[in-house]
Amino acid sequence: MNNNIPSLSEIIANQLLFLGRRNVQNQLTIIFLSLILAWLLSKWLWSYLGKRFPPVTSFIYSDKKLNLRQYFDILIQFLNFPVISLILLDLNYLIFLSQNWTRGMISLSIELMGFYLIYRCLLAGLYARFSLNTIKYYHGRLLAPLLVLFLLRNIIIFYNDLQEIAQASPLNLFNSPITLGSIFILIIAPYFLVIIVTLIESVIMSIANFKKQASRGEIEATLLLGRYFFIVLGFIIILGYVGVNATAIAA
């Protein structure tokens, strides 16, 4: 193994060393408390609106497309937490700035919360355009996992070399080193492959049903064959990308 590439134990030790710094712990504590307070305030605000204006919150449990009034209502629900979080984090950043304290992680949290605010705006737009149950399904299975991966990546690269971590090899398979990057791709990529293929299949089915150019049975049979073909093809590409010999595994 390349001596410049850290081992898994070295990576863990570096994370513990970084998190053990006093200024890092202070910033993490402030960020955590700010997010908890913002969450409590957002829940209180939505509860207050629900008691004061019951029709505002009742549509959340239906599966109908939103009208303009309901769209603005869901904007309040979706944006109150990130907006309150940004206000609290900015206030804490100004306090740290005035005291000339280390504030890098607070600055990062503000950037990520700003991205999360944009994400929630786009999500509210999807709820306004499509049925609630459809968006909830793909939000939980596709959009939210992608958001988590994006946030984790930006947090990790804040104090790590992501390329070095990805090249670290905790184990060997068939006398070949398996890197953390390969393990991550082998776990994550098949999941997203299946979800994205299913989403494309649903879109094609919706378009075909709208145009009604073929029978439903013929469309479903064609899409089923296409789904398995692209899933198998995707798995082969994933295995080839990470350097796993599919023939050796099959044997």
MIPATI-866325 format. One record per residue: x, y, z of N, C-alpha, C in turn; residue in three letters. Coordinates in steps of 0.2 Angstrom, whole numbers, padded with zeros to 4 digits, always signed. Example, Ala and Ser with C-alpha at 12.3 -4.5 7.8 and 13.67 -1.06 7.14 Angstrom:
# MIPATI-866325
+0066-0028+0039+0062-0022+0039+0066-0016+0039ALA +0064-0011+0035+0068-0005+0036+0064+0000+0039SER 
This chain:
# MIPATI-866325
+0004-0006+0000+0000+0000+0000+0004+0006+0000MET +0002+0011-0003+0006+0018-0004+0006+0021+0003ASN +0012+0022+0005+0014+0025+0012+0010+0032+0013ASN +0008+0035+0008+0005+0042+0009-0002+0041+0010ASN -0005+0035+0009-0012+0034+0011-0013+0031+0018ILE -0017+0035+0022-0017+0033+0029-0021+0026+0030PRO -0020+0023+0035-0024+0017+0037-0030+0019+0040SER -0035+0014+0040-0041+0015+0043-0041+0018+0051LEU -0036+0014+0054-0035+0017+0061-0032+0024+0062SER -0028+0026+0057-0025+0032+0057-0031+0037+0055GLU -0035+0036+0051-0041+0040+0049-0045+0041+0055ILE -0047+0036+0059-0051+0036+0065-0048+0040+0070ILE -0041+0039+0071-0037+0043+0076-0037+0051+0074ALA -0037+0052+0068-0037+0059+0066-0043+0063+0067ASN -0049+0059+0066-0056+0062+0067-0056+0063+0075GLN -0054+0058+0079-0055+0059+0086-0050+0065+0089LEU -0045+0066+0086-0040+0071+0087-0043+0078+0086LEU -0046+0078+0080-0049+0084+0078-0055+0086+0082PHE -0060+0081+0083-0066+0082+0087-0064+0084+0095LEU -0058+0082+0097-0056+0083+0104-0053+0090+0105GLY -0052+0094+0100-0050+0101+0101-0055+0105+0104ARG -0053+0109+0109-0058+0113+0113-0062+0118+0108ARG -0059+0121+0104-0063+0126+0099-0068+0123+0095ASN -0066+0116+0093-0071+0113+0089-0077+0110+0093VAL -0075+0108+0099-0081+0106+0103-0085+0112+0105GLN -0083+0118+0106-0087+0124+0108-0091+0126+0102ASN -0088+0125+0096-0092+0127+0090-0098+0121+0089GLN -0096+0115+0090-0101+0110+0089-0107+0110+0094LEU -0105+0112+0100-0110+0113+0105-0115+0119+0103THR -0112+0125+0101-0116+0130+0099-0121+0128+0093ILE -0118+0125+0088-0122+0123+0082-0128+0118+0084ILE -0126+0113+0089-0131+0109+0091-0137+0112+0095PHE -0135+0117+0099-0140+0120+0103-0144+0125+0099LEU -0141+0128+0094-0145+0132+0089-0150+0128+0085SER -0148+0122+0083-0152+0118+0079-0158+0115+0083LEU -0156+0113+0089-0162+0111+0094-0167+0117+0095ILE -0164+0123+0097-0169+0128+0098-0173+0130+0092LEU -0170+0130+0086-0173+0131+0080-0179+0126+0079ALA -0177+0120+0080-0182+0115+0079-0188+0116+0084TRP -0187+0117+0090-0192+0118+0095-0196+0124+0093LEU -0193+0130+0091-0197+0136+0089-0201+0134+0082LEU -0198+0130+0078-0202+0129+0072-0208+0124+0073SER -0207+0120+0078-0213+0115+0080-0218+0120+0083LYS -0216+0124+0088-0221+0128+0091-0225+0133+0086TRP -0221+0136+0081-0225+0140+0076-0230+0136+0072LEU -0228+0130+0070-0233+0126+0066-0239+0124+0070TRP -0237+0122+0077-0243+0120+0081-0247+0126+0083SER -0244+0132+0083-0248+0138+0084-0253+0140+0078TYR -0250+0139+0072-0254+0140+0066-0260+0135+0066LEU -0258+0129+0068-0263+0123+0067-0269+0125+0072GLY -0268+0128+0078-0273+0129+0083-0277+0135+0081LYS -0273+0140+0078-0276+0147+0076-0280+0146+0069ARG -0277+0143+0065-0280+0142+0058-0280+0134+0056PHE -0284+0130+0058-0284+0123+0057-0284+0121+0050PRO -0287+0125+0045-0287+0123+0038-0280+0123+0035PRO -0275+0127+0038-0269+0128+0036-0265+0121+0036VAL -0266+0118+0041-0262+0111+0042-0265+0105+0040THR -0272+0105+0039-0275+0099+0038-0274+0096+0031SER -0272+0100+0026-0270+0097+0019-0264+0093+0019PHE -0260+0093+0024-0254+0089+0024-0255+0082+0024ILE -0261+0080+0027-0262+0073+0027-0267+0070+0021TYR -0268+0075+0016-0272+0073+0011-0267+0071+0005SER -0270+0069-0001-0266+0067-0007-0268+0071-0013ASP -0270+0077-0012-0272+0082-0017-0267+0087-0019LYS -0267+0089-0025-0263+0094-0027-0264+0101-0023LYS -0259+0105-0022-0260+0111-0017-0263+0117-0022LEU -0267+0120-0019-0269+0127-0022-0264+0132-0020ASN -0265+0138-0022-0260+0143-0021-0260+0145-0013LEU -0266+0145-0010-0266+0146-0003-0262+0141+0001ARG -0263+0135-0001-0260+0129+0003-0253+0129+0001GLN -0251+0131-0005-0243+0131-0006-0240+0136-0002TYR -0243+0142+0000-0239+0147+0004-0239+0144+0011PHE -0245+0140+0013-0245+0137+0020-0239+0132+0020ASP -0238+0128+0015-0233+0123+0016-0226+0126+0016ILE -0225+0132+0012-0219+0135+0012-0217+0137+0020LEU -0222+0139+0024-0221+0141+0030-0219+0135+0034ILE -0222+0129+0033-0220+0123+0037-0213+0121+0035GLN -0211+0122+0028-0205+0119+0026-0199+0124+0027PHE -0200+0130+0028-0195+0135+0028-0194+0138+0035LEU -0198+0137+0040-0198+0140+0046-0191+0137+0050ASN -0190+0130+0050-0184+0128+0053-0178+0130+0050PHE -0176+0130+0043-0170+0133+0041-0169+0140+0042PRO -0175+0144+0041-0174+0151+0042-0173+0153+0049VAL -0176+0150+0054-0174+0151+0061-0167+0149+0063ILE -0165+0143+0060-0158+0141+0061-0153+0146+0058SER -0154+0148+0052-0150+0153+0049-0149+0159+0054LEU -0155+0162+0056-0155+0167+0061-0150+0166+0067ILE -0152+0160+0070-0148+0159+0076-0140+0158+0075LEU -0139+0154+0070-0132+0153+0068-0128+0159+0066LEU -0132+0164+0062-0129+0170+0061-0127+0174+0067ASP -0132+0174+0072-0131+0178+0078-0125+0175+0082LEU -0124+0169+0082-0118+0166+0085-0112+0167+0082ASN -0112+0167+0075-0106+0169+0071-0104+0176+0073TYR -0109+0181+0073-0107+0187+0075-0104+0188+0082LEU -0106+0184+0086-0103+0184+0093-0096+0181+0093ILE -0095+0176+0089-0088+0173+0089-0084+0178+0085PHE -0086+0181+0080-0082+0186+0076-0080+0192+0081LEU -0085+0194+0085-0083+0200+0089-0078+0198+0095SER -0078+0192+0097-0073+0189+0102-0067+0187+0098GLN -0067+0187+0092-0061+0184+0088-0060+0177+0089ASN -0065+0173+0090-0064+0166+0092-0065+0162+0085TRP -0062+0156+0085-0062+0152+0079-0069+0150+0077THR -0071+0151+0071-0078+0150+0069-0079+0147+0062ARG -0074+0143+0060-0075+0140+0054-0080+0135+0053GLY -0082+0131+0058-0087+0126+0058-0094+0130+0058MET -0095+0135+0062-0101+0139+0062-0102+0142+0055ILE -0097+0144+0052-0097+0147+0045-0100+0141+0040SER -0097+0135+0041-0099+0129+0037-0106+0128+0038LEU -0108+0128+0044-0115+0126+0046-0120+0131+0043SER -0118+0137+0042-0122+0143+0039-0123+0141+0032ILE -0117+0139+0028-0117+0138+0021-0122+0132+0020GLU -0121+0127+0024-0125+0120+0023-0132+0122+0024LEU -0134+0126+0029-0141+0127+0031-0144+0132+0025MET -0140+0136+0022-0142+0140+0016-0144+0135+0011GLY -0140+0130+0009-0141+0125+0004-0148+0121+0006PHE -0148+0120+0012-0154+0116+0015-0161+0120+0014TYR -0160+0127+0015-0166+0131+0014-0168+0131+0006LEU -0163+0131+0002-0165+0131-0006-0168+0124-0007ILE -0165+0119-0004-0168+0112-0005-0175+0112-0003TYR -0177+0115+0003-0184+0115+0005-0188+0119+0001ARG -0186+0124-0002-0190+0128-0007-0191+0124-0013CYS -0186+0121-0016-0188+0116-0022-0192+0111-0020LEU -0192+0108-0014-0196+0103-0012-0203+0105-0011LEU -0204+0111-0008-0211+0114-0008-0214+0115-0015ALA -0210+0117-0020-0212+0118-0027-0214+0111-0030GLY -0211+0106-0028-0213+0099-0030-0220+0097-0027LEU -0221+0099-0021-0227+0097-0018-0233+0101-0021TYR -0231+0107-0023-0236+0111-0027-0238+0109-0033ALA -0234+0105-0037-0235+0103-0043-0238+0096-0044ARG -0235+0091-0039-0237+0084-0039-0241+0082-0033PHE -0244+0076-0033-0248+0074-0027-0243+0073-0021SER -0246+0074-0015-0242+0074-0009-0239+0067-0008LEU -0243+0061-0009-0240+0055-0008-0234+0053-0013ASN -0235+0055-0019-0229+0054-0024-0223+0057-0022THR -0223+0063-0020-0217+0067-0018-0215+0064-0011ILE -0219+0063-0007-0217+0060+0000-0213+0053-0001LYS -0215+0049-0006-0212+0043-0008-0205+0044-0010TYR -0204+0048-0015-0197+0049-0018-0193+0054-0014TYR -0196+0058-0010-0192+0062-0005-0189+0058+0000HIS -0192+0053+0003-0189+0049+0008-0184+0044+0005GLY -0185+0042-0001-0181+0037-0004-0175+0039-0009ARG -0176+0045-0011-0171+0048-0016-0168+0054-0014LEU -0173+0059-0013-0170+0066-0012-0167+0067-0005LEU -0170+0064+0000-0167+0065+0007-0160+0061+0007ALA -0160+0055+0005-0153+0052+0005-0148+0056+0001PRO -0150+0059-0005-0145+0063-0009-0143+0069-0005LEU -0148+0072-0001-0146+0078+0003-0141+0076+0008LEU -0142+0070+0012-0138+0068+0017-0131+0066+0014VAL -0130+0063+0009-0124+0062+0006-0120+0069+0004LEU -0124+0073+0002-0121+0080+0000-0118+0083+0006PHE -0122+0083+0011-0120+0087+0018-0114+0083+0021LEU -0114+0076+0021-0109+0073+0024-0102+0074+0020LEU -0103+0074+0013-0097+0075+0009-0094+0082+0011ARG -0098+0087+0012-0095+0094+0013-0093+0095+0020ASN -0096+0091+0025-0093+0091+0032-0086+0087+0032ILE -0086+0082+0028-0079+0078+0029-0074+0082+0025ILE -0075+0085+0020-0070+0088+0016-0068+0095+0020ILE -0071+0097+0025-0070+0103+0028-0063+0102+0032PHE -0062+0096+0034-0056+0095+0038-0052+0088+0036TYR -0054+0085+0030-0051+0079+0028-0049+0080+0021ASN -0045+0075+0018-0044+0074+0011-0048+0068+0009ASP -0053+0070+0006-0058+0064+0004-0055+0059+0000LEU -0050+0061-0005-0047+0056-0009-0043+0051-0005GLN -0039+0054+0000-0035+0049+0004-0040+0044+0008GLU -0045+0047+0011-0050+0042+0014-0053+0037+0010ILE -0055+0039+0004-0058+0034-0001-0053+0029-0003ALA -0046+0031-0003-0041+0026-0005-0039+0021+0000GLN -0041+0023+0007-0039+0018+0012-0042+0011+0011ALA -0038+0006+0013-0041-0001+0012-0041-0005+0018SER -0047-0006+0021-0048-0009+0027-0048-0017+0026PRO -0048-0020+0020-0048-0027+0019-0047-0029+0012LEU -0045-0035+0011-0044-0038+0004-0049-0043+0002ASN -0050-0043-0005-0055-0048-0007-0052-0051-0014LEU -0051-0057-0014-0048-0061-0019-0041-0058-0020PHE -0037-0057-0015-0030-0054-0015-0030-0047-0018ASN -0035-0044-0018-0035-0037-0020-0038-0032-0015SER -0035-0027-0014-0037-0022-0009-0044-0019-0010PRO -0048-0019-0006-0055-0015-0006-0054-0009-0003ILE -0055-0003-0006-0054+0003-0003-0061+0005+0000THR -0061+0010+0005-0067+0013+0008-0071+0016+0002LEU -0068+0019-0003-0072+0022-0008-0076+0016-0012GLY -0073+0011-0013-0076+0005-0017-0082+0002-0012SER -0081+0001-0006-0086-0001-0001-0092+0004-0001ILE -0090+0010-0001-0096+0015-0001-0100+0015-0007PHE -0097+0014-0013-0100+0014-0020-0104+0007-0020ILE -0101+0002-0018-0105-0005-0018-0111-0005-0014LEU -0111-0001-0008-0117+0000-0004-0122+0005-0007ILE -0120+0010-0009-0124+0016-0010-0127+0016-0018ILE -0122+0014-0022-0124+0014-0029-0130+0010-0031ALA -0130+0003-0029-0136-0001-0031-0142+0002-0028PRO -0142+0005-0022-0149+0007-0020-0151+0013-0024TYR -0147+0018-0026-0149+0023-0030-0151+0021-0037PHE -0147+0016-0040-0149+0013-0046-0156+0010-0047LEU -0158+0006-0042-0165+0004-0041-0170+0009-0041VAL -0169+0014-0037-0174+0020-0036-0174+0024-0042ILE -0169+0025-0045-0169+0030-0051-0172+0026-0057ILE -0171+0019-0058-0174+0016-0063-0182+0015-0062VAL -0184+0014-0055-0191+0014-0054-0194+0021-0055THR -0191+0026-0054-0193+0033-0055-0194+0034-0063LEU -0189+0032-0067-0190+0033-0074-0196+0028-0076ILE -0196+0022-0074-0202+0018-0076-0209+0021-0074GLU -0209+0024-0068-0216+0027-0067-0217+0033-0071SER -0212+0037-0073-0213+0043-0077-0215+0041-0084VAL -0212+0035-0087-0214+0033-0093-0221+0030-0093ILE -0223+0027-0088-0229+0024-0087-0235+0029-0087MET -0233+0035-0083-0238+0040-0083-0239+0044-0090SER -0233+0044-0094-0234+0047-0100-0238+0043-0105ILE -0236+0036-0105-0240+0031-0109-0247+0031-0107ALA -0249+0031-0101-0256+0031-0099-0260+0038-0101ASN -0256+0043-0101-0259+0050-0103-0260+0050-0111PHE -0256+0047-0115-0257+0047-0122-0261+0041-0124LYS -0261+0035-0121-0265+0030-0122-0264+0027-0129LYS -0258+0026-0131-0256+0023-0137-0255+0016-0137GLN -0255+0013-0132-0254+0006-0131-0258+0003-0125ALA -0259-0004-0125-0262-0007-0119-0258-0006-0113SER -0261-0006-0107-0257-0006-0101-0253-0012-0100ARG -0256-0018-0102-0252-0024-0101-0245-0024-0105GLY -0246-0022-0111-0240-0021-0116-0235-0017-0113GLU -0237-0011-0110-0232-0006-0108-0229-0009-0101ILE -0233-0012-0097-0230-0014-0091-0225-0020-0092GLU -0226-0024-0097-0222-0030-0099-0215-0027-0101ALA -0216-0022-0106-0210-0019-0109-0205-0015-0103THR -0209-0012-0099-0205-0008-0094-0202-0013-0089LEU -0205-0019-0087-0203-0023-0083-0196-0026-0085LEU -0196-0028-0092-0190-0031-0095-0185-0025-0095LEU -0187-0019-0097-0182-0014-0096-0179-0012-0090GLY -0183-0013-0084-0181-0012-0078-0175-0017-0076ARG -0176-0023-0077-0171-0028-0075-0165-0028-0079TYR -0166-0026-0086-0160-0025-0090-0156-0020-0088PHE -0158-0014-0086-0154-0008-0084-0152-0009-0077PHE -0155-0013-0072-0153-0014-0066-0147-0019-0066ILE -0147-0024-0070-0141-0029-0071-0136-0025-0074VAL -0137-0021-0080-0132-0018-0083-0128-0013-0078LEU -0132-0010-0074-0130-0005-0069-0125-0009-0064GLY -0127-0014-0062-0123-0018-0057-0116-0020-0060PHE -0117-0022-0066-0110-0024-0070-0106-0018-0070ILE -0108-0012-0072-0104-0006-0072-0102-0004-0066ILE -0106-0005-0060-0103-0003-0054-0098-0008-0051ILE -0098-0014-0053-0093-0019-0051-0087-0018-0055LEU -0087-0016-0061-0082-0014-0065-0078-0008-0063GLY -0082-0003-0061-0079+0003-0058-0075+0003-0052TYR -0078-0001-0048-0074-0002-0041-0068-0008-0042VAL -0068-0011-0048-0062-0015-0049-0064-0022-0046GLY -0070-0024-0045-0072-0031-0043-0073-0035-0049VAL -0070-0041-0049-0070-0046-0055-0077-0050-0054ASN -0082-0048-0058-0089-0051-0057-0088-0058-0059ALA -0084-0060-0064-0083-0068-0065-0080-0072-0059THR -0076-0069-0055-0073-0072-0050-0078-0073-0044ALA -0082-0068-0043-0088-0068-0038-0093-0074-0040ILE -0094-0074-0047-0099-0079-0049-0096-0086-0048ALA -0090-0086-0049-0087-0093-0048-0086-0095-0041ALA 
